Amino acid sequence: MIELRPHQLAAHTRWLCAAEPGPAALAEHVLTTGNGHGWADRAVQPRTIALDCAGHVLLRGDPGALDPAGLAPLAHRSIEAPGRFLPVLGASFDRVVPWERMVYVQRERATAPPPPRGVTIRPLTSADAPALVRLAPDSAWIYASWGGPSGLGRSGHAWGAFRQGALLAVACTYFRGGTYEDIAVVTAPDQRRRQLALGCVAALSRDIAARGRTASWTCSRYNRASRLLAWTAGFRLVREYVHYATGSPAVRVARTPA
């Protein structure tokens, strides 16, 4: 596959932008924010297109147009693709692990109790980038879809719970579509069970509704805490799907000597 330039991407990905909750919002997010990459089997009249953002991939089209070596750029990703792509995915990577996912849509208004004493829930700004970095170990994924902590802070699509300048929890739009905004949440490990994430989700959901969109929520079937928080915040299950976690490329492309 070849990487598409932004103008090529805009010309070829309209058919990927389905107005559906969940991972479909990734396509519009890449197109409108510029965060992510597009790949195709060819630049003119492509038969297969992949959109990659924050380690998540939408793969659509004709799998017969692909060869295993060509999918190397999609190694170590979570790929959402129709089942017809499984043979070529299996031939392209040393492992392909199915992972069951659940998509929720907000049906009821999120309500949360007042934050604990000394805690303020407010929108994030670009000045909050250092606080995002310090939030929790292994939490960098929360701002990956916006190109980094500064990108998320200045996006206008995140709310956080703060105490004395420290960020305790954050909820943000992870993939921004025209109809749905798929959201994500992180809470510092020592601040869980205090309903801080719920407060952030409630504030973010109000913003999303004010923009004329609907909040959606995507998580693993096995993430009980995330599913419970989604339900408490008024989200209801609408569908399930499987994405595929890929390993290293199984086929190495031989390099031609200069």
ChimeraX commands (.cxc) that place a marker at each C-alpha (Angstrom):
marker #1 position 0.00,0.00,0.00 radius 0.5
marker #1 position 1.04,3.60,-0.53 radius 0.5
marker #1 position 0.45,6.53,1.78 radius 0.5
marker #1 position -1.98,9.10,0.47 radius 0.5
marker #1 position -1.37,12.82,0.67 radius 0.5
marker #1 position -4.07,14.93,2.35 radius 0.5
marker #1 position -5.66,16.09,-0.92 radius 0.5
marker #1 position -5.73,12.50,-2.21 radius 0.5
marker #1 position -7.23,11.31,1.05 radius 0.5
marker #1 position -10.04,13.84,0.87 radius 0.5
marker #1 position -10.84,12.77,-2.69 radius 0.5
marker #1 position -11.08,9.07,-1.96 radius 0.5
marker #1 position -12.52,8.55,1.52 radius 0.5
marker #1 position -16.06,9.90,1.32 radius 0.5
marker #1 position -17.37,6.35,1.14 radius 0.5
marker #1 position -15.67,5.59,4.48 radius 0.5
marker #1 position -17.49,8.34,6.35 radius 0.5
marker #1 position -20.64,6.47,7.33 radius 0.5
marker #1 position -22.81,8.27,9.89 radius 0.5
marker #1 position -22.57,5.43,12.39 radius 0.5
marker #1 position -21.58,5.42,16.07 radius 0.5
marker #1 position -18.27,3.95,17.13 radius 0.5
marker #1 position -15.17,3.45,15.00 radius 0.5
marker #1 position -16.73,4.91,11.84 radius 0.5
marker #1 position -16.12,8.40,13.28 radius 0.5
marker #1 position -12.38,7.79,12.82 radius 0.5
marker #1 position -12.65,8.54,9.08 radius 0.5
marker #1 position -14.14,12.00,9.53 radius 0.5
marker #1 position -11.74,12.69,12.38 radius 0.5
marker #1 position -8.74,12.04,10.15 radius 0.5
marker #1 position -10.17,14.17,7.34 radius 0.5
marker #1 position -11.18,17.15,9.47 radius 0.5
marker #1 position -8.33,17.27,11.99 radius 0.5
marker #1 position -5.43,15.97,9.90 radius 0.5
marker #1 position -4.42,13.60,12.68 radius 0.5
marker #1 position -3.73,10.21,11.16 radius 0.5
marker #1 position -2.72,8.62,7.88 radius 0.5
marker #1 position -4.42,7.17,4.84 radius 0.5
marker #1 position -3.21,4.20,2.81 radius 0.5
marker #1 position -4.42,2.74,-0.47 radius 0.5
marker #1 position -3.43,0.06,-2.95 radius 0.5
marker #1 position -3.01,2.84,-5.55 radius 0.5
marker #1 position -3.43,6.61,-5.69 radius 0.5
marker #1 position -5.85,6.69,-8.64 radius 0.5
marker #1 position -9.15,4.84,-8.32 radius 0.5
marker #1 position -8.05,2.80,-5.28 radius 0.5
marker #1 position -9.74,-0.50,-4.63 radius 0.5
marker #1 position -8.80,-0.66,-0.94 radius 0.5
marker #1 position -8.30,2.14,1.60 radius 0.5
marker #1 position -7.08,2.09,5.19 radius 0.5
marker #1 position -7.33,5.01,7.61 radius 0.5
marker #1 position -5.01,4.93,10.61 radius 0.5
marker #1 position -5.28,7.12,13.72 radius 0.5
marker #1 position -3.98,6.54,17.25 radius 0.5
marker #1 position -3.30,2.88,16.54 radius 0.5
marker #1 position -6.84,2.23,15.25 radius 0.5
marker #1 position -7.47,1.39,11.60 radius 0.5
marker #1 position -10.53,1.30,9.36 radius 0.5
marker #1 position -9.91,-1.03,6.41 radius 0.5
marker #1 position -12.41,-1.15,3.57 radius 0.5
marker #1 position -12.68,-2.22,-0.06 radius 0.5
marker #1 position -11.52,-5.27,-1.98 radius 0.5
marker #1 position -9.06,-7.54,-0.12 radius 0.5
marker #1 position -8.12,-9.09,-3.46 radius 0.5
marker #1 position -6.30,-5.85,-4.28 radius 0.5
marker #1 position -3.83,-6.42,-1.44 radius 0.5
marker #1 position -0.76,-8.52,-0.99 radius 0.5
marker #1 position 0.59,-9.47,2.47 radius 0.5
marker #1 position 3.77,-7.41,2.15 radius 0.5
marker #1 position 1.75,-4.31,1.35 radius 0.5
marker #1 position -0.01,-4.32,4.71 radius 0.5
marker #1 position 3.22,-3.88,6.68 radius 0.5
marker #1 position 2.34,-0.24,7.63 radius 0.5
marker #1 position -0.63,-1.61,9.61 radius 0.5
marker #1 position 1.48,-3.71,11.99 radius 0.5
marker #1 position 0.79,-3.37,15.72 radius 0.5
marker #1 position -2.61,-1.80,15.14 radius 0.5
marker #1 position -6.24,-2.56,15.99 radius 0.5
marker #1 position -7.94,-3.07,12.64 radius 0.5
marker #1 position -11.70,-2.86,12.12 radius 0.5
marker #1 position -12.49,-4.61,8.83 radius 0.5
marker #1 position -15.12,-6.88,7.29 radius 0.5
marker #1 position -14.53,-10.61,7.71 radius 0.5
marker #1 position -13.50,-10.97,4.07 radius 0.5
marker #1 position -10.16,-9.34,4.99 radius 0.5
marker #1 position -9.22,-12.08,7.47 radius 0.5
marker #1 position -7.26,-14.28,5.00 radius 0.5
marker #1 position -5.00,-11.44,3.88 radius 0.5
marker #1 position -4.60,-10.18,7.46 radius 0.5
marker #1 position -3.62,-13.67,8.59 radius 0.5
marker #1 position -1.01,-13.88,5.84 radius 0.5
marker #1 position 0.34,-10.39,6.57 radius 0.5
marker #1 position 1.16,-10.58,10.28 radius 0.5
marker #1 position 2.70,-13.09,12.66 radius 0.5
marker #1 position -0.42,-12.85,14.80 radius 0.5
marker #1 position -3.96,-11.54,14.40 radius 0.5
marker #1 position -5.96,-11.52,17.63 radius 0.5
marker #1 position -9.73,-10.89,17.52 radius 0.5
marker #1 position -11.04,-8.56,20.20 radius 0.5
marker #1 position -14.75,-8.16,20.91 radius 0.5
marker #1 position -15.94,-4.58,21.17 radius 0.5
marker #1 position -19.18,-2.90,22.21 radius 0.5
marker #1 position -20.63,0.38,20.92 radius 0.5
marker #1 position -22.95,2.50,23.07 radius 0.5
marker #1 position -24.91,5.64,22.23 radius 0.5
marker #1 position -26.07,8.17,24.79 radius 0.5
marker #1 position -29.83,7.83,25.19 radius 0.5
marker #1 position -30.30,9.57,28.54 radius 0.5
marker #1 position -28.78,12.77,29.85 radius 0.5
marker #1 position -25.73,12.15,32.01 radius 0.5
marker #1 position -26.07,13.38,35.58 radius 0.5
marker #1 position -23.31,13.47,38.16 radius 0.5
marker #1 position -23.10,14.55,41.80 radius 0.5
marker #1 position -21.20,17.72,42.64 radius 0.5
marker #1 position -17.42,17.16,42.60 radius 0.5
marker #1 position -15.62,16.58,45.91 radius 0.5
marker #1 position -14.45,19.59,47.87 radius 0.5
marker #1 position -11.48,21.26,46.22 radius 0.5
marker #1 position -12.10,19.63,42.81 radius 0.5
marker #1 position -13.08,21.70,39.76 radius 0.5
marker #1 position -14.40,20.26,36.50 radius 0.5
marker #1 position -13.64,22.50,33.55 radius 0.5
marker #1 position -12.67,22.44,29.85 radius 0.5
marker #1 position -9.03,21.76,29.04 radius 0.5
marker #1 position -6.83,24.30,27.27 radius 0.5
marker #1 position -3.43,24.06,25.62 radius 0.5
marker #1 position -1.91,25.19,28.94 radius 0.5
marker #1 position -3.04,21.88,30.45 radius 0.5
marker #1 position -0.68,19.79,28.30 radius 0.5
marker #1 position 1.81,19.20,31.15 radius 0.5
marker #1 position -1.02,18.06,33.44 radius 0.5
marker #1 position -2.17,15.60,30.76 radius 0.5
marker #1 position 1.31,14.12,30.55 radius 0.5
marker #1 position 1.42,13.67,34.33 radius 0.5
marker #1 position -2.08,12.21,34.59 radius 0.5
marker #1 position -1.26,8.51,34.96 radius 0.5
marker #1 position 1.24,5.92,33.78 radius 0.5
marker #1 position 0.35,4.55,30.35 radius 0.5
marker #1 position -2.25,7.26,29.74 radius 0.5
marker #1 position -0.64,8.79,26.63 radius 0.5
marker #1 position -3.21,7.02,24.45 radius 0.5
marker #1 position -5.88,9.48,25.62 radius 0.5
marker #1 position -4.38,12.31,23.53 radius 0.5
marker #1 position -2.96,10.22,20.68 radius 0.5
marker #1 position -5.91,10.89,18.37 radius 0.5
marker #1 position -5.25,14.65,18.64 radius 0.5
marker #1 position -1.55,14.46,17.86 radius 0.5
marker #1 position -0.35,14.94,21.45 radius 0.5
marker #1 position -1.29,16.61,24.75 radius 0.5
marker #1 position -1.22,20.15,23.33 radius 0.5
marker #1 position -3.46,19.07,20.46 radius 0.5
marker #1 position -6.05,17.64,22.82 radius 0.5
marker #1 position -5.84,20.66,25.13 radius 0.5
marker #1 position -6.52,23.17,22.38 radius 0.5
marker #1 position -9.12,21.01,20.61 radius 0.5
marker #1 position -12.01,22.28,22.72 radius 0.5
marker #1 position -13.20,18.67,23.03 radius 0.5
marker #1 position -12.00,17.69,26.51 radius 0.5
marker #1 position -13.08,18.23,30.11 radius 0.5
marker #1 position -10.99,17.47,33.18 radius 0.5
marker #1 position -11.30,17.25,36.95 radius 0.5
marker #1 position -8.60,19.34,38.64 radius 0.5
marker #1 position -7.41,19.80,42.20 radius 0.5
marker #1 position -4.72,22.39,42.90 radius 0.5
marker #1 position -3.59,22.26,39.28 radius 0.5
marker #1 position -3.32,18.47,39.14 radius 0.5
marker #1 position -5.46,16.65,36.58 radius 0.5
marker #1 position -7.32,13.76,38.23 radius 0.5
marker #1 position -9.57,12.60,35.39 radius 0.5
marker #1 position -10.31,13.56,31.79 radius 0.5
marker #1 position -13.05,12.78,29.27 radius 0.5
marker #1 position -12.58,13.74,25.64 radius 0.5
marker #1 position -13.89,13.25,22.15 radius 0.5
marker #1 position -11.54,10.61,20.77 radius 0.5
marker #1 position -12.87,10.50,17.21 radius 0.5
marker #1 position -14.96,13.44,16.01 radius 0.5
marker #1 position -17.52,12.63,13.35 radius 0.5
marker #1 position -20.20,14.81,11.84 radius 0.5
marker #1 position -23.04,12.91,13.53 radius 0.5
marker #1 position -21.35,11.07,16.42 radius 0.5
marker #1 position -18.42,11.91,18.66 radius 0.5
marker #1 position -16.84,8.78,20.11 radius 0.5
marker #1 position -15.50,9.58,23.57 radius 0.5
marker #1 position -12.80,8.23,25.87 radius 0.5
marker #1 position -12.06,8.57,29.59 radius 0.5
marker #1 position -9.03,8.21,31.86 radius 0.5
marker #1 position -8.84,8.56,35.65 radius 0.5
marker #1 position -5.69,8.60,37.79 radius 0.5
marker #1 position -5.47,5.21,39.57 radius 0.5
marker #1 position -5.68,6.70,43.07 radius 0.5
marker #1 position -8.74,8.81,42.18 radius 0.5
marker #1 position -11.09,6.09,40.96 radius 0.5
marker #1 position -14.50,5.39,42.52 radius 0.5
marker #1 position -15.00,9.08,43.27 radius 0.5
marker #1 position -17.24,9.72,40.23 radius 0.5
marker #1 position -14.79,12.22,38.78 radius 0.5
marker #1 position -14.90,10.56,35.37 radius 0.5
marker #1 position -18.70,10.67,35.47 radius 0.5
marker #1 position -18.59,14.41,36.10 radius 0.5
marker #1 position -16.24,14.91,33.14 radius 0.5
marker #1 position -18.41,12.74,30.87 radius 0.5
marker #1 position -21.54,14.66,31.85 radius 0.5
marker #1 position -19.91,17.99,30.99 radius 0.5
marker #1 position -18.46,16.68,27.73 radius 0.5
marker #1 position -21.81,15.16,26.72 radius 0.5
marker #1 position -23.52,18.52,27.16 radius 0.5
marker #1 position -20.94,20.09,24.86 radius 0.5
marker #1 position -21.42,17.39,22.24 radius 0.5
marker #1 position -25.20,17.85,22.32 radius 0.5
marker #1 position -24.73,21.63,21.99 radius 0.5
marker #1 position -22.71,20.97,18.82 radius 0.5
marker #1 position -25.69,19.09,17.42 radius 0.5
marker #1 position -24.03,15.67,17.68 radius 0.5
marker #1 position -24.54,12.52,19.71 radius 0.5
marker #1 position -21.99,11.03,22.07 radius 0.5
marker #1 position -20.98,7.40,21.53 radius 0.5
marker #1 position -18.79,5.11,23.60 radius 0.5
marker #1 position -16.69,2.17,22.43 radius 0.5
marker #1 position -14.96,-0.29,24.74 radius 0.5
marker #1 position -13.87,-3.89,25.10 radius 0.5
marker #1 position -16.51,-6.42,26.04 radius 0.5
marker #1 position -14.23,-7.38,28.94 radius 0.5
marker #1 position -13.77,-3.86,30.34 radius 0.5
marker #1 position -16.46,-4.05,33.01 radius 0.5
marker #1 position -15.53,-0.72,34.60 radius 0.5
marker #1 position -15.90,1.11,31.28 radius 0.5
marker #1 position -19.20,-0.57,30.53 radius 0.5
marker #1 position -20.57,0.34,33.96 radius 0.5
marker #1 position -19.50,3.96,33.62 radius 0.5
marker #1 position -21.11,4.14,30.17 radius 0.5
marker #1 position -24.39,2.81,31.53 radius 0.5
marker #1 position -24.34,5.20,34.51 radius 0.5
marker #1 position -23.73,8.11,32.12 radius 0.5
marker #1 position -26.83,7.26,30.09 radius 0.5
marker #1 position -25.25,5.27,27.25 radius 0.5
marker #1 position -27.02,2.20,25.89 radius 0.5
marker #1 position -25.66,-0.65,23.80 radius 0.5
marker #1 position -26.45,-0.44,20.07 radius 0.5
marker #1 position -24.13,-3.00,18.48 radius 0.5
marker #1 position -21.10,-5.23,18.87 radius 0.5
marker #1 position -18.22,-5.87,16.51 radius 0.5
marker #1 position -14.74,-7.40,16.40 radius 0.5
marker #1 position -11.47,-5.68,15.67 radius 0.5
marker #1 position -8.17,-7.42,15.09 radius 0.5
marker #1 position -4.94,-6.68,16.94 radius 0.5
marker #1 position -2.04,-7.26,14.58 radius 0.5
marker #1 position 1.52,-8.27,15.37 radius 0.5
marker #1 position 4.69,-7.83,13.35 radius 0.5
marker #1 position 4.74,-8.16,9.55 radius 0.5
marker #1 position 5.00,-11.81,8.49 radius 0.5
marker #1 position 6.46,-10.90,5.09 radius 0.5
marker #1 position 9.60,-8.83,4.73 radius 0.5
marker #1 position 10.00,-6.69,1.64 radius 0.5
marker #1 position 13.37,-7.18,0.03 radius 0.5
marker #1 position 15.29,-3.95,-0.41 radius 0.5
marker #1 position 16.80,-3.19,-3.79 radius 0.5
marker #1 position 20.46,-2.08,-3.53 radius 0.5
marker #1 position 21.00,1.54,-4.44 radius 0.5
marker link #1:1,2 radius 0.2
marker link #1:2,3 radius 0.2
marker link #1:3,4 radius 0.2
marker link #1:4,5 radius 0.2
marker link #1:5,6 radius 0.2
marker link #1:6,7 radius 0.2
marker link #1:7,8 radius 0.2
marker link #1:8,9 radius 0.2
marker link #1:9,10 radius 0.2
marker link #1:10,11 radius 0.2
marker link #1:11,12 radius 0.2
marker link #1:12,13 radius 0.2
marker link #1:13,14 radius 0.2
marker link #1:14,15 radius 0.2
marker link #1:15,16 radius 0.2
marker link #1:16,17 radius 0.2
marker link #1:17,18 radius 0.2
marker link #1:18,19 radius 0.2
marker link #1:19,20 radius 0.2
marker link #1:20,21 radius 0.2
marker link #1:21,22 radius 0.2
marker link #1:22,23 radius 0.2
marker link #1:23,24 radius 0.2
marker link #1:24,25 radius 0.2
marker link #1:25,26 radius 0.2
marker link #1:26,27 radius 0.2
marker link #1:27,28 radius 0.2
marker link #1:28,29 radius 0.2
marker link #1:29,30 radius 0.2
marker link #1:30,31 radius 0.2
marker link #1:31,32 radius 0.2
marker link #1:32,33 radius 0.2
marker link #1:33,34 radius 0.2
marker link #1:34,35 radius 0.2
marker link #1:35,36 radius 0.2
marker link #1:36,37 radius 0.2
marker link #1:37,38 radius 0.2
marker link #1:38,39 radius 0.2
marker link #1:39,40 radius 0.2
marker link #1:40,41 radius 0.2
marker link #1:41,42 radius 0.2
marker link #1:42,43 radius 0.2
marker link #1:43,44 radius 0.2
marker link #1:44,45 radius 0.2
marker link #1:45,46 radius 0.2
marker link #1:46,47 radius 0.2
marker link #1:47,48 radius 0.2
marker link #1:48,49 radius 0.2
marker link #1:49,50 radius 0.2
marker link #1:50,51 radius 0.2
marker link #1:51,52 radius 0.2
marker link #1:52,53 radius 0.2
marker link #1:53,54 radius 0.2
marker link #1:54,55 radius 0.2
marker link #1:55,56 radius 0.2
marker link #1:56,57 radius 0.2
marker link #1:57,58 radius 0.2
marker link #1:58,59 radius 0.2
marker link #1:59,60 radius 0.2
marker link #1:60,61 radius 0.2
marker link #1:61,62 radius 0.2
marker link #1:62,63 radius 0.2
marker link #1:63,64 radius 0.2
marker link #1:64,65 radius 0.2
marker link #1:65,66 radius 0.2
marker link #1:66,67 radius 0.2
marker link #1:67,68 radius 0.2
marker link #1:68,69 radius 0.2
marker link #1:69,70 radius 0.2
marker link #1:70,71 radius 0.2
marker link #1:71,72 radius 0.2
marker link #1:72,73 radius 0.2
marker link #1:73,74 radius 0.2
marker link #1:74,75 radius 0.2
marker link #1:75,76 radius 0.2
marker link #1:76,77 radius 0.2
marker link #1:77,78 radius 0.2
marker link #1:78,79 radius 0.2
marker link #1:79,80 radius 0.2
marker link #1:80,81 radius 0.2
marker link #1:81,82 radius 0.2
marker link #1:82,83 radius 0.2
marker link #1:83,84 radius 0.2
marker link #1:84,85 radius 0.2
marker link #1:85,86 radius 0.2
marker link #1:86,87 radius 0.2
marker link #1:87,88 radius 0.2
marker link #1:88,89 radius 0.2
marker link #1:89,90 radius 0.2
marker link #1:90,91 radius 0.2
marker link #1:91,92 radius 0.2
marker link #1:92,93 radius 0.2
marker link #1:93,94 radius 0.2
marker link #1:94,95 radius 0.2
marker link #1:95,96 radius 0.2
marker link #1:96,97 radius 0.2
marker link #1:97,98 radius 0.2
marker link #1:98,99 radius 0.2
marker link #1:99,100 radius 0.2
marker link #1:100,101 radius 0.2
marker link #1:101,102 radius 0.2
marker link #1:102,103 radius 0.2
marker link #1:103,104 radius 0.2
marker link #1:104,105 radius 0.2
marker link #1:105,106 radius 0.2
marker link #1:106,107 radius 0.2
marker link #1:107,108 radius 0.2
marker link #1:108,109 radius 0.2
marker link #1:109,110 radius 0.2
marker link #1:110,111 radius 0.2
marker link #1:111,112 radius 0.2
marker link #1:112,113 radius 0.2
marker link #1:113,114 radius 0.2
marker link #1:114,115 radius 0.2
marker link #1:115,116 radius 0.2
marker link #1:116,117 radius 0.2
marker link #1:117,118 radius 0.2
marker link #1:118,119 radius 0.2
marker link #1:119,120 radius 0.2
marker link #1:120,121 radius 0.2
marker link #1:121,122 radius 0.2
marker link #1:122,123 radius 0.2
marker link #1:123,124 radius 0.2
marker link #1:124,125 radius 0.2
marker link #1:125,126 radius 0.2
marker link #1:126,127 radius 0.2
marker link #1:127,128 radius 0.2
marker link #1:128,129 radius 0.2
marker link #1:129,130 radius 0.2
marker link #1:130,131 radius 0.2
marker link #1:131,132 radius 0.2
marker link #1:132,133 radius 0.2
marker link #1:133,134 radius 0.2
marker link #1:134,135 radius 0.2
marker link #1:135,136 radius 0.2
marker link #1:136,137 radius 0.2
marker link #1:137,138 radius 0.2
marker link #1:138,139 radius 0.2
marker link #1:139,140 radius 0.2
marker link #1:140,141 radius 0.2
marker link #1:141,142 radius 0.2
marker link #1:142,143 radius 0.2
marker link #1:143,144 radius 0.2
marker link #1:144,145 radius 0.2
marker link #1:145,146 radius 0.2
marker link #1:146,147 radius 0.2
marker link #1:147,148 radius 0.2
marker link #1:148,149 radius 0.2
marker link #1:149,150 radius 0.2
marker link #1:150,151 radius 0.2
marker link #1:151,152 radius 0.2
marker link #1:152,153 radius 0.2
marker link #1:153,154 radius 0.2
marker link #1:154,155 radius 0.2
marker link #1:155,156 radius 0.2
marker link #1:156,157 radius 0.2
marker link #1:157,158 radius 0.2
marker link #1:158,159 radius 0.2
marker link #1:159,160 radius 0.2
marker link #1:160,161 radius 0.2
marker link #1:161,162 radius 0.2
marker link #1:162,163 radius 0.2
marker link #1:163,164 radius 0.2
marker link #1:164,165 radius 0.2
marker link #1:165,166 radius 0.2
marker link #1:166,167 radius 0.2
marker link #1:167,168 radius 0.2
marker link #1:168,169 radius 0.2
marker link #1:169,170 radius 0.2
marker link #1:170,171 radius 0.2
marker link #1:171,172 radius 0.2
marker link #1:172,173 radius 0.2
marker link #1:173,174 radius 0.2
marker link #1:174,175 radius 0.2
marker link #1:175,176 radius 0.2
marker link #1:176,177 radius 0.2
marker link #1:177,178 radius 0.2
marker link #1:178,179 radius 0.2
marker link #1:179,180 radius 0.2
marker link #1:180,181 radius 0.2
marker link #1:181,182 radius 0.2
marker link #1:182,183 radius 0.2
marker link #1:183,184 radius 0.2
marker link #1:184,185 radius 0.2
marker link #1:185,186 radius 0.2
marker link #1:186,187 radius 0.2
marker link #1:187,188 radius 0.2
marker link #1:188,189 radius 0.2
marker link #1:189,190 radius 0.2
marker link #1:190,191 radius 0.2
marker link #1:191,192 radius 0.2
marker link #1:192,193 radius 0.2
marker link #1:193,194 radius 0.2
marker link #1:194,195 radius 0.2
marker link #1:195,196 radius 0.2
marker link #1:196,197 radius 0.2
marker link #1:197,198 radius 0.2
marker link #1:198,199 radius 0.2
marker link #1:199,200 radius 0.2
marker link #1:200,201 radius 0.2
marker link #1:201,202 radius 0.2
marker link #1:202,203 radius 0.2
marker link #1:203,204 radius 0.2
marker link #1:204,205 radius 0.2
marker link #1:205,206 radius 0.2
marker link #1:206,207 radius 0.2
marker link #1:207,208 radius 0.2
marker link #1:208,209 radius 0.2
marker link #1:209,210 radius 0.2
marker link #1:210,211 radius 0.2
marker link #1:211,212 radius 0.2
marker link #1:212,213 radius 0.2
marker link #1:213,214 radius 0.2
marker link #1:214,215 radius 0.2
marker link #1:215,216 radius 0.2
marker link #1:216,217 radius 0.2
marker link #1:217,218 radius 0.2
marker link #1:218,219 radius 0.2
marker link #1:219,220 radius 0.2
marker link #1:220,221 radius 0.2
marker link #1:221,222 radius 0.2
marker link #1:222,223 radius 0.2
marker link #1:223,224 radius 0.2
marker link #1:224,225 radius 0.2
marker link #1:225,226 radius 0.2
marker link #1:226,227 radius 0.2
marker link #1:227,228 radius 0.2
marker link #1:228,229 radius 0.2
marker link #1:229,230 radius 0.2
marker link #1:230,231 radius 0.2
marker link #1:231,232 radius 0.2
marker link #1:232,233 radius 0.2
marker link #1:233,234 radius 0.2
marker link #1:234,235 radius 0.2
marker link #1:235,236 radius 0.2
marker link #1:236,237 radius 0.2
marker link #1:237,238 radius 0.2
marker link #1:238,239 radius 0.2
marker link #1:239,240 radius 0.2
marker link #1:240,241 radius 0.2
marker link #1:241,242 radius 0.2
marker link #1:242,243 radius 0.2
marker link #1:243,244 radius 0.2
marker link #1:244,245 radius 0.2
marker link #1:245,246 radius 0.2
marker link #1:246,247 radius 0.2
marker link #1:247,248 radius 0.2
marker link #1:248,249 radius 0.2
marker link #1:249,250 radius 0.2
marker link #1:250,251 radius 0.2
marker link #1:251,252 radius 0.2
marker link #1:252,253 radius 0.2
marker link #1:253,254 radius 0.2
marker link #1:254,255 radius 0.2
marker link #1:255,256 radius 0.2
marker link #1:256,257 radius 0.2
marker link #1:257,258 radius 0.2
view
